[in-house]
Amino acid sequence: DPVVGGSRLQVGDEIFVTTKNGKVAYSVISSRTYDRDDLRSVPELWSARPGQLVLVTCLFDTEQRSIAKNVVIYARLLPPESS
């Protein structure tokens, strides 16, 4: 069951999110791959933490079929740039 990639994001990469109040930046602090059935039991995935962004994505095999694994990206809010 060959898997295509995982996350292309690396620790330190920035993720930008546009909100009604403007654009905010997050820095990737880690990424992990989990079996889909295990996601419910990952406490850091479900705990609300101010300034943290958690992205959950699906993985696909080489035939572009979804497989039972997810990549989770954890990122922290960066301070706004001062002008």
Protein Blocks (a to p, Z undefined) as FASTA:
>chain_A
ZZehjdfbdghiacddddfkbccddddfbdcdddfklmmmmmklmpccehiacddddddd
fkopacfbdcdddddddddddZZ
